[in-house]
């Protein structure tokens, strides 16, 4: 089974290489149809003190979107190698906790499906119902696991992988005064997008001002970036969004700030350069030519590293009480 998952083998090599700096555990094991099981790893590094901020990186939630796992694994490898010589990084980790779940859905990745081995789409599996109408199928459905975007049986517990993400986020991120995370996906679009909640409603989130402030410092620091930063609701609404569920959970603690982001890499950027990818299920969601894959892995490292720095220095850019109203008004004008 591992032969089908080079990403898992790469992750295990990184874990061995960084054994002295990394804390690693298995969040859960996923059973496969052939009787084998596959671990879902959680890797942490940095200061475990709950008084410091944290940033989380997630990938491989959809088994077909292998490039998302690749981006997270590449960044983790970069950190492990830099820790051997980078004194600035070592200093940063004294005031930051970093959390990685690079392959959330190894079962789906092993069999080449968007869903997990039970046929459930992990991003439609949370107990959140859309307040407005959602697009047919893509917004989440309970008709059949044979169809895509299946949410699972109504009233059933969340899937093992979804629950593992919730447990890790609750323990490592929501327990802190400030945290953020990035979940890496690919989608059939013509541009790279960074989404933030909500997916279940077009209403703005509680921390809209903070999201706009984060966008501002990213744009100011990286003037020529090509990301479209927006609420997911501008594209479509969906039932069961995992990050909506966790964000709503975080809002029960108003003294804490949690900013979840989703990177949707636009796969049309790769398909239009190699139209033959349209005839491959993996090619629709991943760059198949090696040099393009390497380019994608490189170009998003800047974003992942920016988020670690933004989390570490959040006290310098988060809007204060008096400034929040201005940021909120500007965000409404830009996004709503």
C-alpha positions in Angstrom: 0.0 0.0 0.0 2.9 2.4 0.8 4.1 1.9 -2.7 1.0 3.6 -3.9 1.6 6.5 -1.5 5.0 8.1 -2.2 3.8 11.1 -0.2 3.5 8.9 2.9 6.9 7.5 2.4 8.3 11.0 1.9 6.6 12.1 5.1 8.0 9.2 7.1 11.5 10.0 5.8 11.1 13.6 7.0 9.9 12.4 10.4 13.0 10.2 10.7 15.3 13.0 9.6 13.8 15.5 12.0 13.3 13.2 14.9 15.3 15.4 17.3 13.2 18.5 16.5 9.7 17.0 15.8 7.0 15.6 18.0 5.1 13.0 16.0 2.0 10.9 16.8 -0.6 9.0 15.0 -4.0 10.7 15.2 -5.8 7.6 13.9 -5.4 4.6 11.6 -7.5 4.2 8.5 -8.6 0.8 7.4 -8.4 0.0 3.7 -10.3 -2.5 1.6 -7.4 -4.9 1.3 -7.3 -5.3 5.1 -4.3 -3.1 5.7 -4.3 0.2 7.7 -2.7 3.5 7.1 -1.6 6.1 9.8 -2.7 9.7 9.8 0.3 11.6 11.3 0.3 14.7 13.4 3.7 16.5 13.5 4.3 19.4 15.8 7.3 21.6 16.5 8.1 24.8 18.4 7.0 25.9 21.8 4.2 23.8 23.3 3.3 26.6 25.9 -0.4 27.5 25.5 0.5 31.2 25.8 2.2 31.3 22.4 0.3 31.5 19.1 0.0 28.5 16.7 -0.3 27.8 13.0 -1.6 24.6 11.5 -1.1 23.2 8.0 -3.4 20.5 6.6 -3.3 18.6 3.3 -4.6 15.6 1.5 -8.2 16.0 2.8 -9.3 15.0 -0.7 -7.5 11.9 -1.9 -7.4 13.0 -5.6 -5.8 16.4 -4.7 -2.3 15.0 -4.0 -0.6 18.3 -4.7 -2.1 19.7 -1.5 -0.3 17.1 0.6 2.8 17.7 -1.5 2.8 21.5 -0.7 2.5 20.8 3.1 5.2 18.1 3.0 7.6 20.3 1.0 7.2 23.0 3.6 7.8 20.7 6.5 10.9 19.3 4.8 12.2 22.8 4.3 11.7 23.6 8.1 13.5 20.4 9.1 16.5 21.2 6.9 16.6 24.8 8.0 16.6 23.9 11.7 20.1 22.5 11.2 21.5 26.0 10.4 18.8 28.7 10.6 19.2 30.6 13.9 16.3 33.0 12.9 13.9 30.0 12.5 15.1 28.6 15.8 14.4 31.9 17.5 11.0 32.2 15.9 10.0 28.7 17.2 10.6 29.9 20.8 7.4 31.9 20.5 5.4 29.8 18.0 3.7 26.4 17.8 3.5 24.7 14.4 1.1 21.8 13.7 1.1 19.6 10.6 -1.4 17.0 9.3 -0.1 16.6 5.7 -2.1 13.6 4.7 -5.5 13.7 6.3 -7.1 11.2 3.9 -4.5 8.5 3.1 -7.2 6.0 2.3 -8.7 8.1 -0.4 -5.3 9.0 -1.7 -4.4 5.2 -1.9 -7.4 4.4 -4.0 -7.5 7.7 -6.0 -10.8 9.1 -4.8 -11.9 12.5 -3.5 -13.7 10.8 -0.6 -12.4 8.5 2.1 -12.6 4.7 1.8 -16.2 4.9 3.1 -17.2 7.2 0.2 -17.6 10.2 2.4 -16.3 13.7 1.4 -14.5 14.9 4.5 -15.2 18.5 3.7 -18.9 17.9 3.6 -19.0 15.7 6.8 -19.3 18.2 9.6 -22.6 18.8 11.4 -23.3 22.2 9.8 -26.3 22.9 7.6 -26.3 25.7 5.0 -28.7 28.5 5.7 -29.3 29.1 2.1 -29.7 27.0 -1.0 -26.6 25.1 -2.2 -25.7 23.9 -5.7 -26.9 20.4 -6.5 -24.4 17.7 -5.5 -21.4 20.0 -5.1 -23.0 21.6 -2.0 -23.1 18.2 -0.3 -25.6 15.4 -0.7 -26.9 12.4 1.3 -28.3 10.4 -1.7 -25.5 7.9 -2.1 -21.8 7.3 -1.5 -21.6 6.4 -5.2 -22.1 10.1 -6.1 -19.4 12.7 -5.3 -19.7 15.1 -2.4 -21.5 12.5 -0.2 -21.9 13.8 3.4 -22.5 10.5 5.2 -25.6 9.2 6.9 -27.6 11.9 8.7 -27.0 11.9 12.4 -24.0 9.5 12.2 -20.7 10.4 13.9 -18.2 12.2 11.8 -15.8 10.1 9.9 -12.6 9.0 11.7 -10.4 11.3 9.7 -12.7 14.3 10.1 -12.9 13.8 13.9 -9.1 13.5 14.0 -8.8 16.9 12.4 -11.3 18.3 14.9 -9.4 16.8 17.8 -6.1 18.2 16.7 -7.5 21.7 15.9 -9.3 21.8 19.3 -6.3 20.7 21.3 -3.5 22.6 19.4 -5.2 25.6 17.9 -8.5 26.6 19.6 -6.9 26.4 23.0 -4.7 29.4 22.3 -5.4 33.1 22.3 -4.4 33.3 18.7 -4.2 30.7 16.0 -4.6 30.3 12.2 -4.4 27.4 9.8 -4.2 26.6 6.1 -5.8 23.7 4.4 -4.3 23.0 0.9 -6.5 21.8 -1.9 -6.6 22.0 -5.7 -9.7 22.9 -7.7 -10.7 23.2 -11.3 -10.2 26.9 -11.5 -8.2 29.4 -13.5 -6.5 31.1 -10.5 -5.2 30.3 -7.1 -7.6 31.3 -4.4 -7.4 31.7 -0.6 -10.8 31.2 1.0 -12.0 31.9 4.5 -15.4 31.0 6.1 -18.2 30.9 5.6 -19.3 28.2 3.3 -22.7 27.6 4.9 -23.9 31.2 4.6 -23.2 34.5 2.8 -23.1 36.4 6.1 -19.7 37.8 7.1 -17.7 36.1 9.9 -17.1 37.6 13.3 -13.4 38.1 12.6 -13.9 39.9 9.2 -11.7 42.8 10.4 -8.9 40.5 11.3 -9.1 38.7 7.9 -8.9 42.0 6.1 -5.9 43.0 8.2 -4.2 39.7 7.3 -4.9 40.3 3.6 -3.5 43.8 3.9 -0.1 42.8 5.4 0.2 39.9 2.9 -0.5 42.3 -0.1 1.8 44.9 1.3 4.6 42.4 1.9 4.1 40.5 -1.4 2.9 43.1 -3.9 3.0 40.8 -6.9 1.2 37.7 -5.5 -1.4 36.1 -7.7 -3.9 34.9 -5.1 -7.5 35.9 -5.0 -8.4 36.3 -1.3 -12.1 36.0 -0.5 -14.8 34.4 1.5 -15.7 31.0 0.1 -19.4 32.1 -0.1 -18.5 34.3 -3.1 -18.0 31.1 -5.1 -20.6 28.6 -3.7 -22.3 27.5 -0.5 -22.1 24.0 1.0 -23.4 21.9 3.8 -21.0 20.3 6.3 -17.9 22.4 5.8 -15.3 21.3 8.3 -13.7 24.7 8.7 -17.0 26.4 9.2 -17.7 23.9 12.0 -14.4 24.5 13.7 -14.6 28.3 13.3 -18.1 28.4 14.8 -16.7 26.3 17.7 -13.9 28.8 18.2 -16.4 31.7 18.4 -17.8 30.2 21.6 -14.6 31.6 23.2 -14.7 35.3 22.3 -11.4 35.9 24.0 -9.6 33.8 21.4 -9.0 34.4 17.7 -8.9 31.5 15.1 -8.5 32.3 11.4 -8.9 29.3 9.2 -7.9 29.6 5.5 -8.1 27.2 2.5 -5.8 27.3 -0.4 -7.5 26.3 -3.7 -4.8 25.9 -6.3 -6.3 26.5 -9.8 -5.7 23.3 -11.7 -6.8 24.8 -15.0 -3.4 26.6 -14.9 -1.8 23.2 -15.4 -4.4 21.7 -17.7 -4.3 24.5 -20.3 -0.5 24.0 -20.6 -1.0 20.2 -21.0 -4.5 19.5 -22.2 -3.9 15.7 -22.2 -4.3 15.9 -18.4 -8.1 16.2 -19.1 -8.1 12.5 -19.9 -6.6 11.6 -16.5 -8.6 11.7 -13.3 -5.5 12.8 -11.4 -4.5 15.2 -14.1 -7.6 17.3 -13.6 -6.4 18.1 -10.0 -2.6 17.8 -10.1 0.3 18.9 -12.3 1.5 15.7 -14.0 4.7 17.0 -15.6 7.5 16.9 -13.1 8.9 20.4 -13.6 5.5 21.9 -13.3 4.9 20.0 -10.1 8.2 21.3 -8.7 7.2 24.8 -9.7 3.9 24.5 -7.8 5.6 23.1 -4.7 8.1 26.1 -4.8 5.7 28.9 -5.4 3.4 28.3 -2.5 6.2 28.0 0.1 6.2 31.8 0.4 2.5 31.7 1.5 3.0 29.0 4.1 6.1 30.7 5.5 4.3 34.1 5.6 1.5 32.5 7.7 4.0 31.3 10.3 5.5 34.7 10.6 2.1 36.4 10.7 1.1 34.1 13.5 4.3 34.7 15.4 3.9 38.5 15.1 0.1 38.7 15.3 0.2 41.3 18.1 1.8 43.7 15.6 -0.9 43.6 12.9 -4.2 42.6 14.6 -6.5 45.6 14.6 -7.2 47.1 18.0 -10.6 48.0 19.4 -10.7 51.4 17.8 -9.4 50.2 14.4 -11.6 47.2 14.0 -14.6 49.2 12.8 -12.6 50.7 9.9 -11.2 47.3 8.8 -14.7 45.8 9.1 -16.2 48.5 6.9 -13.5 48.2 4.3 -13.9 44.4 4.2 -17.6 44.7 3.7 -16.9 47.0 0.8 -14.3 44.7 -0.8 -16.0 41.4 -0.3 -19.8 41.9 0.3 
